[in-house]
Amino acid sequence: MVTGVLAVALFGLLSAVFVTAGFGTSEGFPTGAITRSIGYAMFNLDAGTIDSEGFLVAFITIAIVLDAALDGAVMLAKREGEN
């Protein structure tokens, strides 16, 4: 009984949040600036026309994780008799 009441209360709370949420006005971007700015943001360079955060640490972390996954896949794919 308590779980059902909590579920209904949570549903009501989330419904109220979503219904009353306001969105700002949308803004356009200059032509050709989006792709260039994404590249500059990825490598943490301050040359893009659109202000953004740097993603260099996230880029390097993803590269290391993907490299470890590839190494693990190669290790698992080797047969017992191979060196």
N, CA, C and O atoms as a Maestro MAE file, in Angstrom:
{
 s_m_m2io_version
 :::
 2.0.0
}

f_m_ct {
 s_m_title
 :::
 protein
 m_atom[332] {
  # First column is atom index #
  i_m_mmod_type
  r_m_x_coord
  r_m_y_coord
  r_m_z_coord
  i_m_residue_number
  s_m_chain_name
  s_m_pdb_residue_name
  s_m_pdb_atom_name
  i_m_atomic_number
  :::
  1 25 0.827 -1.192 0.000 1 A "MET " " N  " 7
  2 3 0.000 0.000 0.000 1 A "MET " " CA " 6
  3 2 0.875 1.262 0.000 1 A "MET " " C  " 6
  4 15 0.613 2.204 -0.748 1 A "MET " " O  " 8
  5 25 1.905 1.272 0.835 2 A "VAL " " N  " 7
  6 3 2.778 2.444 0.943 2 A "VAL " " CA " 6
  7 2 3.534 2.660 -0.365 2 A "VAL " " C  " 6
  8 15 3.717 3.796 -0.802 2 A "VAL " " O  " 8
  9 25 3.970 1.568 -0.986 3 A "THR " " N  " 7
  10 3 4.707 1.676 -2.243 3 A "THR " " CA " 6
  11 2 3.832 2.284 -3.333 3 A "THR " " C  " 6
  12 15 4.297 3.111 -4.117 3 A "THR " " O  " 8
  13 25 2.570 1.877 -3.385 4 A "GLY " " N  " 7
  14 3 1.643 2.429 -4.372 4 A "GLY " " CA " 6
  15 2 1.399 3.914 -4.167 4 A "GLY " " C  " 6
  16 15 1.354 4.677 -5.132 4 A "GLY " " O  " 8
  17 25 1.244 4.323 -2.927 5 A "VAL " " N  " 7
  18 3 1.023 5.740 -2.620 5 A "VAL " " CA " 6
  19 2 2.259 6.560 -2.984 5 A "VAL " " C  " 6
  20 15 2.139 7.659 -3.524 5 A "VAL " " O  " 8
  21 25 3.442 6.031 -2.689 6 A "LEU " " N  " 7
  22 3 4.678 6.734 -3.047 6 A "LEU " " CA " 6
  23 2 4.835 6.830 -4.563 6 A "LEU " " C  " 6
  24 15 5.297 7.852 -5.070 6 A "LEU " " O  " 8
  25 25 4.460 5.786 -5.286 7 A "ALA " " N  " 7
  26 3 4.548 5.812 -6.741 7 A "ALA " " CA " 6
  27 2 3.605 6.862 -7.326 7 A "ALA " " C  " 6
  28 15 3.983 7.591 -8.243 7 A "ALA " " O  " 8
  29 25 2.393 6.943 -6.806 8 A "VAL " " N  " 7
  30 3 1.436 7.947 -7.284 8 A "VAL " " CA " 6
  31 2 1.923 9.352 -6.935 8 A "VAL " " C  " 6
  32 15 1.780 10.269 -7.744 8 A "VAL " " O  " 8
  33 25 2.492 9.534 -5.748 9 A "ALA " " N  " 7
  34 3 3.019 10.841 -5.347 9 A "ALA " " CA " 6
  35 2 4.191 11.244 -6.240 9 A "ALA " " C  " 6
  36 15 4.292 12.399 -6.656 9 A "ALA " " O  " 8
  37 25 5.068 10.299 -6.530 10 A "LEU " " N  " 7
  38 3 6.193 10.595 -7.413 10 A "LEU " " CA " 6
  39 2 5.708 10.932 -8.813 10 A "LEU " " C  " 6
  40 15 6.235 11.849 -9.444 10 A "LEU " " O  " 8
  41 25 4.716 10.208 -9.308 11 A "PHE " " N  " 7
  42 3 4.142 10.508 -10.615 11 A "PHE " " CA " 6
  43 2 3.541 11.911 -10.632 11 A "PHE " " C  " 6
  44 15 3.723 12.655 -11.595 11 A "PHE " " O  " 8
  45 25 2.830 12.268 -9.575 12 A "GLY " " N  " 7
  46 3 2.243 13.608 -9.494 12 A "GLY " " CA " 6
  47 2 3.302 14.696 -9.461 12 A "GLY " " C  " 6
  48 15 3.157 15.731 -10.112 12 A "GLY " " O  " 8
  49 25 4.363 14.464 -8.703 13 A "LEU " " N  " 7
  50 3 5.447 15.445 -8.620 13 A "LEU " " CA " 6
  51 2 6.128 15.623 -9.974 13 A "LEU " " C  " 6
  52 15 6.341 16.747 -10.428 13 A "LEU " " O  " 8
  53 25 6.465 14.510 -10.610 14 A "LEU " " N  " 7
  54 3 7.133 14.609 -11.916 14 A "LEU " " CA " 6
  55 2 6.216 15.212 -12.970 14 A "LEU " " C  " 6
  56 15 6.677 15.963 -13.830 14 A "LEU " " O  " 8
  57 25 4.927 14.897 -12.918 15 A "SER " " N  " 7
  58 3 3.971 15.496 -13.856 15 A "SER " " CA " 6
  59 2 3.905 17.005 -13.665 15 A "SER " " C  " 6
  60 15 3.880 17.754 -14.642 15 A "SER " " O  " 8
  61 25 3.876 17.455 -12.419 16 A "ALA " " N  " 7
  62 3 3.837 18.891 -12.145 16 A "ALA " " CA " 6
  63 2 5.102 19.582 -12.642 16 A "ALA " " C  " 6
  64 15 5.034 20.689 -13.175 16 A "ALA " " O  " 8
  65 25 6.248 18.939 -12.474 17 A "VAL " " N  " 7
  66 3 7.508 19.527 -12.936 17 A "VAL " " CA " 6
  67 2 7.523 19.636 -14.454 17 A "VAL " " C  " 6
  68 15 7.905 20.674 -14.994 17 A "VAL " " O  " 8
  69 25 7.113 18.576 -15.151 18 A "PHE " " N  " 7
  70 3 7.153 18.587 -16.609 18 A "PHE " " CA " 6
  71 2 6.127 19.535 -17.206 18 A "PHE " " C  " 6
  72 15 6.401 20.179 -18.220 18 A "PHE " " O  " 8
  73 25 4.954 19.634 -16.599 19 A "VAL " " N  " 7
  74 3 3.911 20.504 -17.146 19 A "VAL " " CA " 6
  75 2 4.274 21.974 -16.949 19 A "VAL " " C  " 6
  76 15 3.986 22.799 -17.817 19 A "VAL " " O  " 8
  77 25 4.895 22.310 -15.831 20 A "THR " " N  " 7
  78 3 5.204 23.713 -15.545 20 A "THR " " CA " 6
  79 2 6.585 24.136 -16.024 20 A "THR " " C  " 6
  80 15 6.956 25.297 -15.854 20 A "THR " " O  " 8
  81 25 7.356 23.233 -16.616 21 A "ALA " " N  " 7
  82 3 8.696 23.588 -17.081 21 A "ALA " " CA " 6
  83 2 8.596 24.530 -18.274 21 A "ALA " " C  " 6
  84 15 7.788 24.327 -19.181 21 A "ALA " " O  " 8
  85 25 9.415 25.545 -18.256 22 A "GLY " " N  " 7
  86 3 9.437 26.510 -19.356 22 A "GLY " " CA " 6
  87 2 10.726 26.374 -20.150 22 A "GLY " " C  " 6
  88 15 11.793 26.095 -19.603 22 A "GLY " " O  " 8
  89 25 10.601 26.574 -21.424 23 A "PHE " " N  " 7
  90 3 11.771 26.513 -22.292 23 A "PHE " " CA " 6
  91 2 12.033 27.899 -22.845 23 A "PHE " " C  " 6
  92 15 11.103 28.626 -23.192 23 A "PHE " " O  " 8
  93 25 13.295 28.259 -22.925 24 A "GLY " " N  " 7
  94 3 13.662 29.558 -23.474 24 A "GLY " " CA " 6
  95 2 13.454 29.601 -24.978 24 A "GLY " " C  " 6
  96 15 13.129 28.592 -25.604 24 A "GLY " " O  " 8
  97 25 13.641 30.754 -25.534 25 A "THR " " N  " 7
  98 3 13.495 30.878 -26.981 25 A "THR " " CA " 6
  99 2 14.707 30.266 -27.669 25 A "THR " " C  " 6
  100 15 15.825 30.321 -27.157 25 A "THR " " O  " 8
  101 25 14.469 29.694 -28.816 26 A "SER " " N  " 7
  102 3 15.572 29.071 -29.552 26 A "SER " " CA " 6
  103 2 16.322 30.132 -30.344 26 A "SER " " C  " 6
  104 15 15.747 31.115 -30.812 26 A "SER " " O  " 8
  105 25 17.610 29.905 -30.478 27 A "GLU " " N  " 7
  106 3 18.456 30.831 -31.220 27 A "GLU " " CA " 6
  107 2 19.110 30.082 -32.361 27 A "GLU " " C  " 6
  108 15 19.401 28.892 -32.237 27 A "GLU " " O  " 8
  109 25 19.338 30.744 -33.441 28 A "GLY " " N  " 7
  110 3 20.003 30.130 -34.583 28 A "GLY " " CA " 6
  111 2 21.505 30.274 -34.487 28 A "GLY " " C  " 6
  112 15 22.011 31.102 -33.730 28 A "GLY " " O  " 8
  113 25 22.216 29.472 -35.249 29 A "PHE " " N  " 7
  114 3 23.667 29.524 -35.296 29 A "PHE " " CA " 6
  115 2 24.102 30.014 -36.668 29 A "PHE " " C  " 6
  116 15 23.394 29.800 -37.652 29 A "PHE " " O  " 8
  117 25 25.247 30.663 -36.749 30 A "PRO " " N  " 7
  118 3 25.756 31.074 -38.057 30 A "PRO " " CA " 6
  119 2 26.049 29.854 -38.934 30 A "PRO " " C  " 6
  120 15 26.369 28.783 -38.419 30 A "PRO " " O  " 8
  121 25 25.943 30.010 -40.222 31 A "THR " " N  " 7
  122 3 26.163 28.907 -41.152 31 A "THR " " CA " 6
  123 2 27.607 28.428 -41.089 31 A "THR " " C  " 6
  124 15 28.537 29.230 -41.177 31 A "THR " " O  " 8
  125 25 27.791 27.116 -40.936 32 A "GLY " " N  " 7
  126 3 29.123 26.518 -40.918 32 A "GLY " " CA " 6
  127 2 29.852 26.623 -39.595 32 A "GLY " " C  " 6
  128 15 30.946 26.076 -39.456 32 A "GLY " " O  " 8
  129 25 29.280 27.308 -38.622 33 A "ALA " " N  " 7
  130 3 29.981 27.531 -37.358 33 A "ALA " " CA " 6
  131 2 29.818 26.370 -36.390 33 A "ALA " " C  " 6
  132 15 30.634 26.206 -35.483 33 A "ALA " " O  " 8
  133 25 28.785 25.567 -36.567 34 A "ILE " " N  " 7
  134 3 28.508 24.511 -35.602 34 A "ILE " " CA " 6
  135 2 29.584 23.434 -35.646 34 A "ILE " " C  " 6
  136 15 30.152 23.082 -34.612 34 A "ILE " " O  " 8
  137 25 29.866 22.911 -36.830 35 A "THR " " N  " 7
  138 3 30.851 21.835 -36.958 35 A "THR " " CA " 6
  139 2 32.238 22.304 -36.521 35 A "THR " " C  " 6
  140 15 32.953 21.583 -35.826 35 A "THR " " O  " 8
  141 25 32.600 23.483 -36.920 36 A "ARG " " N  " 7
  142 3 33.909 24.033 -36.555 36 A "ARG " " CA " 6
  143 2 34.011 24.223 -35.052 36 A "ARG " " C  " 6
  144 15 35.044 23.911 -34.458 36 A "ARG " " O  " 8
  145 25 32.957 24.729 -34.430 37 A "SER " " N  " 7
  146 3 32.975 24.965 -32.987 37 A "SER " " CA " 6
  147 2 33.001 23.660 -32.202 37 A "SER " " C  " 6
  148 15 33.611 23.600 -31.134 37 A "SER " " O  " 8
  149 25 32.346 22.605 -32.712 38 A "ILE " " N  " 7
  150 3 32.406 21.306 -32.045 38 A "ILE " " CA " 6
  151 2 33.838 20.789 -32.054 38 A "ILE " " C  " 6
  152 15 34.314 20.278 -31.040 38 A "ILE " " O  " 8
  153 25 34.523 20.912 -33.167 39 A "GLY " " N  " 7
  154 3 35.916 20.472 -33.254 39 A "GLY " " CA " 6
  155 2 36.816 21.243 -32.309 39 A "GLY " " C  " 6
  156 15 37.671 20.656 -31.646 39 A "GLY " " O  " 8
  157 25 36.632 22.553 -32.243 40 A "TYR " " N  " 7
  158 3 37.448 23.359 -31.332 40 A "TYR " " CA " 6
  159 2 37.147 23.022 -29.873 40 A "TYR " " C  " 6
  160 15 38.058 22.991 -29.045 40 A "TYR " " O  " 8
  161 25 35.880 22.770 -29.553 41 A "ALA " " N  " 7
  162 3 35.509 22.428 -28.176 41 A "ALA " " CA " 6
  163 2 36.045 21.061 -27.790 41 A "ALA " " C  " 6
  164 15 36.412 20.836 -26.637 41 A "ALA " " O  " 8
  165 25 36.092 20.132 -28.769 42 A "MET " " N  " 7
  166 3 36.567 18.784 -28.465 42 A "MET " " CA " 6
  167 2 38.025 18.798 -28.007 42 A "MET " " C  " 6
  168 15 38.410 18.037 -27.119 42 A "MET " " O  " 8
  169 25 38.825 19.660 -28.612 43 A "PHE " " N  " 7
  170 3 40.239 19.714 -28.252 43 A "PHE " " CA " 6
  171 2 40.585 20.899 -27.362 43 A "PHE " " C  " 6
  172 15 41.758 21.237 -27.203 43 A "PHE " " O  " 8
  173 25 39.560 21.538 -26.776 44 A "ASN " " N  " 7
  174 3 39.730 22.600 -25.785 44 A "ASN " " CA " 6
  175 2 40.492 23.802 -26.334 44 A "ASN " " C  " 6
  176 15 41.350 24.364 -25.654 44 A "ASN " " O  " 8
  177 25 40.172 24.196 -27.576 45 A "LEU " " N  " 7
  178 3 40.777 25.365 -28.195 45 A "LEU " " CA " 6
  179 2 39.783 26.520 -28.157 45 A "LEU " " C  " 6
  180 15 38.577 26.302 -28.272 45 A "LEU " " O  " 8
  181 25 40.268 27.727 -28.000 46 A "ASP " " N  " 7
  182 3 39.390 28.899 -27.907 46 A "ASP " " CA " 6
  183 2 39.297 29.622 -29.251 46 A "ASP " " C  " 6
  184 15 39.498 30.836 -29.304 46 A "ASP " " O  " 8
  185 25 38.999 28.912 -30.325 47 A "ALA " " N  " 7
  186 3 38.933 29.543 -31.639 47 A "ALA " " CA " 6
  187 2 37.545 29.492 -32.251 47 A "ALA " " C  " 6
  188 15 37.333 30.070 -33.317 47 A "ALA " " O  " 8
  189 25 36.589 28.822 -31.616 48 A "GLY " " N  " 7
  190 3 35.249 28.692 -32.178 48 A "GLY " " CA " 6
  191 2 34.431 29.948 -31.995 48 A "GLY " " C  " 6
  192 15 34.717 30.760 -31.116 48 A "GLY " " O  " 8
  193 25 33.401 30.113 -32.832 49 A "THR " " N  " 7
  194 3 32.528 31.282 -32.729 49 A "THR " " CA " 6
  195 2 31.424 31.075 -31.702 49 A "THR " " C  " 6
  196 15 30.799 32.045 -31.275 49 A "THR " " O  " 8
  197 25 31.168 29.839 -31.297 50 A "ILE " " N  " 7
  198 3 30.146 29.531 -30.304 50 A "ILE " " CA " 6
  199 2 30.834 29.170 -28.998 50 A "ILE " " C  " 6
  200 15 31.693 28.290 -28.971 50 A "ILE " " O  " 8
  201 25 30.463 29.843 -27.913 51 A "ASP " " N  " 7
  202 3 31.067 29.550 -26.613 51 A "ASP " " CA " 6
  203 2 30.649 28.165 -26.149 51 A "ASP " " C  " 6
  204 15 29.473 27.807 -26.222 51 A "ASP " " O  " 8
  205 25 31.613 27.388 -25.672 52 A "SER " " N  " 7
  206 3 31.315 26.044 -25.182 52 A "SER " " CA " 6
  207 2 32.376 25.630 -24.181 52 A "SER " " C  " 6
  208 15 33.388 26.308 -24.000 52 A "SER " " O  " 8
  209 25 32.122 24.499 -23.535 53 A "GLU " " N  " 7
  210 3 33.085 23.945 -22.599 53 A "GLU " " CA " 6
  211 2 34.083 23.087 -23.358 53 A "GLU " " C  " 6
  212 15 33.799 22.621 -24.462 53 A "GLU " " O  " 8
  213 25 35.241 22.882 -22.769 54 A "GLY " " N  " 7
  214 3 36.228 22.005 -23.379 54 A "GLY " " CA " 6
  215 2 35.949 20.553 -23.043 54 A "GLY " " C  " 6
  216 15 35.504 20.237 -21.939 54 A "GLY " " O  " 8
  217 25 36.210 19.674 -23.990 55 A "PHE " " N  " 7
  218 3 35.942 18.257 -23.803 55 A "PHE " " CA " 6
  219 2 37.207 17.418 -23.965 55 A "PHE " " C  " 6
  220 15 37.110 16.237 -24.298 55 A "PHE " " O  " 8
  221 25 38.377 17.985 -23.742 56 A "LEU " " N  " 7
  222 3 39.622 17.263 -23.964 56 A "LEU " " CA " 6
  223 2 39.763 16.096 -23.001 56 A "LEU " " C  " 6
  224 15 40.173 15.014 -23.421 56 A "LEU " " O  " 8
  225 25 39.442 16.273 -21.740 57 A "VAL " " N  " 7
  226 3 39.564 15.194 -20.760 57 A "VAL " " CA " 6
  227 2 38.599 14.058 -21.096 57 A "VAL " " C  " 6
  228 15 38.972 12.887 -21.023 57 A "VAL " " O  " 8
  229 25 37.368 14.394 -21.464 58 A "ALA " " N  " 7
  230 3 36.395 13.364 -21.842 58 A "ALA " " CA " 6
  231 2 36.850 12.639 -23.105 58 A "ALA " " C  " 6
  232 15 36.686 11.423 -23.208 58 A "ALA " " O  " 8
  233 25 37.414 13.359 -24.059 59 A "PHE " " N  " 7
  234 3 37.899 12.760 -25.302 59 A "PHE " " CA " 6
  235 2 39.021 11.762 -25.021 59 A "PHE " " C  " 6
  236 15 39.017 10.661 -25.571 59 A "PHE " " O  " 8
  237 25 39.970 12.130 -24.183 60 A "ILE " " N  " 7
  238 3 41.093 11.244 -23.862 60 A "ILE " " CA " 6
  239 2 40.611 10.053 -23.040 60 A "ILE " " C  " 6
  240 15 41.079 8.934 -23.253 60 A "ILE " " O  " 8
  241 25 39.686 10.270 -22.107 61 A "THR " " N  " 7
  242 3 39.149 9.164 -21.308 61 A "THR " " CA " 6
  243 2 38.444 8.146 -22.186 61 A "THR " " C  " 6
  244 15 38.639 6.943 -22.016 61 A "THR " " O  " 8
  245 25 37.628 8.609 -23.121 62 A "ILE " " N  " 7
  246 3 36.940 7.695 -24.034 62 A "ILE " " CA " 6
  247 2 37.945 6.950 -24.897 62 A "ILE " " C  " 6
  248 15 37.760 5.763 -25.164 62 A "ILE " " O  " 8
  249 25 39.009 7.620 -25.341 63 A "ALA " " N  " 7
  250 3 40.029 6.960 -26.150 63 A "ALA " " CA " 6
  251 2 40.719 5.848 -25.367 63 A "ALA " " C  " 6
  252 15 40.979 4.778 -25.918 63 A "ALA " " O  " 8
  253 25 41.016 6.083 -24.099 64 A "ILE " " N  " 7
  254 3 41.684 5.064 -23.281 64 A "ILE " " CA " 6
  255 2 40.752 3.881 -23.027 64 A "ILE " " C  " 6
  256 15 41.184 2.730 -23.093 64 A "ILE " " O  " 8
  257 25 39.483 4.151 -22.740 65 A "VAL " " N  " 7
  258 3 38.529 3.070 -22.499 65 A "VAL " " CA " 6
  259 2 38.314 2.233 -23.750 65 A "VAL " " C  " 6
  260 15 38.248 1.006 -23.669 65 A "VAL " " O  " 8
  261 25 38.203 2.878 -24.907 66 A "LEU " " N  " 7
  262 3 38.038 2.126 -26.153 66 A "LEU " " CA " 6
  263 2 39.282 1.308 -26.484 66 A "LEU " " C  " 6
  264 15 39.176 0.198 -27.007 66 A "LEU " " O  " 8
  265 25 40.452 1.850 -26.185 67 A "ASP " " N  " 7
  266 3 41.688 1.096 -26.413 67 A "ASP " " CA " 6
  267 2 41.745 -0.133 -25.498 67 A "ASP " " C  " 6
  268 15 42.144 -1.210 -25.940 67 A "ASP " " O  " 8
  269 25 41.358 0.015 -24.256 68 A "ALA " " N  " 7
  270 3 41.333 -1.125 -23.336 68 A "ALA " " CA " 6
  271 2 40.320 -2.170 -23.793 68 A "ALA " " C  " 6
  272 15 40.582 -3.368 -23.686 68 A "ALA " " O  " 8
  273 25 39.175 -1.738 -24.299 69 A "ALA " " N  " 7
  274 3 38.169 -2.685 -24.795 69 A "ALA " " CA " 6
  275 2 38.695 -3.435 -26.015 69 A "ALA " " C  " 6
  276 15 38.458 -4.635 -26.148 69 A "ALA " " O  " 8
  277 25 39.400 -2.749 -26.903 70 A "LEU " " N  " 7
  278 3 39.977 -3.399 -28.076 70 A "LEU " " CA " 6
  279 2 41.047 -4.402 -27.663 70 A "LEU " " C  " 6
  280 15 41.103 -5.505 -28.207 70 A "LEU " " O  " 8
  281 25 41.892 -4.035 -26.714 71 A "ASP " " N  " 7
  282 3 42.914 -4.964 -26.228 71 A "ASP " " CA " 6
  283 2 42.275 -6.195 -25.584 71 A "ASP " " C  " 6
  284 15 42.744 -7.316 -25.780 71 A "ASP " " O  " 8
  285 25 41.211 -5.984 -24.821 72 A "GLY " " N  " 7
  286 3 40.510 -7.108 -24.206 72 A "GLY " " CA " 6
  287 2 39.866 -8.015 -25.241 72 A "GLY " " C  " 6
  288 15 39.868 -9.236 -25.083 72 A "GLY " " O  " 8
  289 25 39.315 -7.431 -26.296 73 A "ALA " " N  " 7
  290 3 38.705 -8.237 -27.353 73 A "ALA " " CA " 6
  291 2 39.748 -9.068 -28.081 73 A "ALA " " C  " 6
  292 15 39.490 -10.223 -28.421 73 A "ALA " " O  " 8
  293 25 40.917 -8.500 -28.325 74 A "VAL " " N  " 7
  294 3 41.994 -9.252 -28.987 74 A "VAL " " CA " 6
  295 2 42.483 -10.369 -28.074 74 A "VAL " " C  " 6
  296 15 42.741 -11.479 -28.540 74 A "VAL " " O  " 8
  297 25 42.613 -10.089 -26.785 75 A "MET " " N  " 7
  298 3 43.058 -11.110 -25.842 75 A "MET " " CA " 6
  299 2 42.057 -12.263 -25.771 75 A "MET " " C  " 6
  300 15 42.459 -13.426 -25.735 75 A "MET " " O  " 8
  301 25 40.770 -11.958 -25.753 76 A "LEU " " N  " 7
  302 3 39.750 -13.001 -25.703 76 A "LEU " " CA " 6
  303 2 39.644 -13.774 -27.014 76 A "LEU " " C  " 6
  304 15 39.241 -14.938 -27.017 76 A "LEU " " O  " 8
  305 25 40.001 -13.140 -28.118 77 A "ALA " " N  " 7
  306 3 39.881 -13.792 -29.421 77 A "ALA " " CA " 6
  307 2 41.041 -14.740 -29.700 77 A "ALA " " C  " 6
  308 15 40.929 -15.602 -30.571 77 A "ALA " " O  " 8
  309 25 42.148 -14.601 -28.984 78 A "LYS " " N  " 7
  310 3 43.303 -15.495 -29.201 78 A "LYS " " CA " 6
  311 2 42.954 -16.905 -28.762 78 A "LYS " " C  " 6
  312 15 42.219 -17.105 -27.794 78 A "LYS " " O  " 8
  313 25 43.478 -17.857 -29.469 79 A "ARG " " N  " 7
  314 3 43.274 -19.259 -29.087 79 A "ARG " " CA " 6
  315 2 44.327 -19.640 -28.056 79 A "ARG " " C  " 6
  316 15 45.322 -18.937 -27.878 79 A "ARG " " O  " 8
  317 25 44.100 -20.752 -27.386 80 A "GLU " " N  " 7
  318 3 45.013 -21.199 -26.315 80 A "GLU " " CA " 6
  319 2 46.407 -21.472 -26.835 80 A "GLU " " C  " 6
  320 15 47.378 -21.123 -26.163 80 A "GLU " " O  " 8
  321 25 46.553 -22.081 -28.004 81 A "GLY " " N  " 7
  322 3 47.874 -22.478 -28.504 81 A "GLY " " CA " 6
  323 2 48.666 -21.345 -29.127 81 A "GLY " " C  " 6
  324 15 49.859 -21.516 -29.381 81 A "GLY " " O  " 8
  325 25 48.054 -20.189 -29.387 82 A "GLU " " N  " 7
  326 3 48.755 -19.064 -30.033 82 A "GLU " " CA " 6
  327 2 49.504 -18.250 -29.001 82 A "GLU " " C  " 6
  328 15 49.125 -18.211 -27.831 82 A "GLU " " O  " 8
  329 25 50.584 -17.592 -29.444 83 A "ASN " " N  " 7
  330 3 51.344 -16.713 -28.559 83 A "ASN " " CA " 6
  331 2 51.230 -15.295 -28.974 83 A "ASN " " C  " 6
  332 15 51.811 -14.417 -28.336 83 A "ASN " " O  " 8
  :::
 }
 m_bond[331] {
  # First column is bond index #
  i_m_from
  i_m_to
  i_m_order
  :::
  1 1 2 1
  2 2 3 1
  3 3 4 2
  4 3 5 1
  5 5 6 1
  6 6 7 1
  7 7 8 2
  8 7 9 1
  9 9 10 1
  10 10 11 1
  11 11 12 2
  12 11 13 1
  13 13 14 1
  14 14 15 1
  15 15 16 2
  16 15 17 1
  17 17 18 1
  18 18 19 1
  19 19 20 2
  20 19 21 1
  21 21 22 1
  22 22 23 1
  23 23 24 2
  24 23 25 1
  25 25 26 1
  26 26 27 1
  27 27 28 2
  28 27 29 1
  29 29 30 1
  30 30 31 1
  31 31 32 2
  32 31 33 1
  33 33 34 1
  34 34 35 1
  35 35 36 2
  36 35 37 1
  37 37 38 1
  38 38 39 1
  39 39 40 2
  40 39 41 1
  41 41 42 1
  42 42 43 1
  43 43 44 2
  44 43 45 1
  45 45 46 1
  46 46 47 1
  47 47 48 2
  48 47 49 1
  49 49 50 1
  50 50 51 1
  51 51 52 2
  52 51 53 1
  53 53 54 1
  54 54 55 1
  55 55 56 2
  56 55 57 1
  57 57 58 1
  58 58 59 1
  59 59 60 2
  60 59 61 1
  61 61 62 1
  62 62 63 1
  63 63 64 2
  64 63 65 1
  65 65 66 1
  66 66 67 1
  67 67 68 2
  68 67 69 1
  69 69 70 1
  70 70 71 1
  71 71 72 2
  72 71 73 1
  73 73 74 1
  74 74 75 1
  75 75 76 2
  76 75 77 1
  77 77 78 1
  78 78 79 1
  79 79 80 2
  80 79 81 1
  81 81 82 1
  82 82 83 1
  83 83 84 2
  84 83 85 1
  85 85 86 1
  86 86 87 1
  87 87 88 2
  88 87 89 1
  89 89 90 1
  90 90 91 1
  91 91 92 2
  92 91 93 1
  93 93 94 1
  94 94 95 1
  95 95 96 2
  96 95 97 1
  97 97 98 1
  98 98 99 1
  99 99 100 2
  100 99 101 1
  101 101 102 1
  102 102 103 1
  103 103 104 2
  104 103 105 1
  105 105 106 1
  106 106 107 1
  107 107 108 2
  108 107 109 1
  109 109 110 1
  110 110 111 1
  111 111 112 2
  112 111 113 1
  113 113 114 1
  114 114 115 1
  115 115 116 2
  116 115 117 1
  117 117 118 1
  118 118 119 1
  119 119 120 2
  120 119 121 1
  121 121 122 1
  122 122 123 1
  123 123 124 2
  124 123 125 1
  125 125 126 1
  126 126 127 1
  127 127 128 2
  128 127 129 1
  129 129 130 1
  130 130 131 1
  131 131 132 2
  132 131 133 1
  133 133 134 1
  134 134 135 1
  135 135 136 2
  136 135 137 1
  137 137 138 1
  138 138 139 1
  139 139 140 2
  140 139 141 1
  141 141 142 1
  142 142 143 1
  143 143 144 2
  144 143 145 1
  145 145 146 1
  146 146 147 1
  147 147 148 2
  148 147 149 1
  149 149 150 1
  150 150 151 1
  151 151 152 2
  152 151 153 1
  153 153 154 1
  154 154 155 1
  155 155 156 2
  156 155 157 1
  157 157 158 1
  158 158 159 1
  159 159 160 2
  160 159 161 1
  161 161 162 1
  162 162 163 1
  163 163 164 2
  164 163 165 1
  165 165 166 1
  166 166 167 1
  167 167 168 2
  168 167 169 1
  169 169 170 1
  170 170 171 1
  171 171 172 2
  172 171 173 1
  173 173 174 1
  174 174 175 1
  175 175 176 2
  176 175 177 1
  177 177 178 1
  178 178 179 1
  179 179 180 2
  180 179 181 1
  181 181 182 1
  182 182 183 1
  183 183 184 2
  184 183 185 1
  185 185 186 1
  186 186 187 1
  187 187 188 2
  188 187 189 1
  189 189 190 1
  190 190 191 1
  191 191 192 2
  192 191 193 1
  193 193 194 1
  194 194 195 1
  195 195 196 2
  196 195 197 1
  197 197 198 1
  198 198 199 1
  199 199 200 2
  200 199 201 1
  201 201 202 1
  202 202 203 1
  203 203 204 2
  204 203 205 1
  205 205 206 1
  206 206 207 1
  207 207 208 2
  208 207 209 1
  209 209 210 1
  210 210 211 1
  211 211 212 2
  212 211 213 1
  213 213 214 1
  214 214 215 1
  215 215 216 2
  216 215 217 1
  217 217 218 1
  218 218 219 1
  219 219 220 2
  220 219 221 1
  221 221 222 1
  222 222 223 1
  223 223 224 2
  224 223 225 1
  225 225 226 1
  226 226 227 1
  227 227 228 2
  228 227 229 1
  229 229 230 1
  230 230 231 1
  231 231 232 2
  232 231 233 1
  233 233 234 1
  234 234 235 1
  235 235 236 2
  236 235 237 1
  237 237 238 1
  238 238 239 1
  239 239 240 2
  240 239 241 1
  241 241 242 1
  242 242 243 1
  243 243 244 2
  244 243 245 1
  245 245 246 1
  246 246 247 1
  247 247 248 2
  248 247 249 1
  249 249 250 1
  250 250 251 1
  251 251 252 2
  252 251 253 1
  253 253 254 1
  254 254 255 1
  255 255 256 2
  256 255 257 1
  257 257 258 1
  258 258 259 1
  259 259 260 2
  260 259 261 1
  261 261 262 1
  262 262 263 1
  263 263 264 2
  264 263 265 1
  265 265 266 1
  266 266 267 1
  267 267 268 2
  268 267 269 1
  269 269 270 1
  270 270 271 1
  271 271 272 2
  272 271 273 1
  273 273 274 1
  274 274 275 1
  275 275 276 2
  276 275 277 1
  277 277 278 1
  278 278 279 1
  279 279 280 2
  280 279 281 1
  281 281 282 1
  282 282 283 1
  283 283 284 2
  284 283 285 1
  285 285 286 1
  286 286 287 1
  287 287 288 2
  288 287 289 1
  289 289 290 1
  290 290 291 1
  291 291 292 2
  292 291 293 1
  293 293 294 1
  294 294 295 1
  295 295 296 2
  296 295 297 1
  297 297 298 1
  298 298 299 1
  299 299 300 2
  300 299 301 1
  301 301 302 1
  302 302 303 1
  303 303 304 2
  304 303 305 1
  305 305 306 1
  306 306 307 1
  307 307 308 2
  308 307 309 1
  309 309 310 1
  310 310 311 1
  311 311 312 2
  312 311 313 1
  313 313 314 1
  314 314 315 1
  315 315 316 2
  316 315 317 1
  317 317 318 1
  318 318 319 1
  319 319 320 2
  320 319 321 1
  321 321 322 1
  322 322 323 1
  323 323 324 2
  324 323 325 1
  325 325 326 1
  326 326 327 1
  327 327 328 2
  328 327 329 1
  329 329 330 1
  330 330 331 1
  331 331 332 2
  :::
 }
}
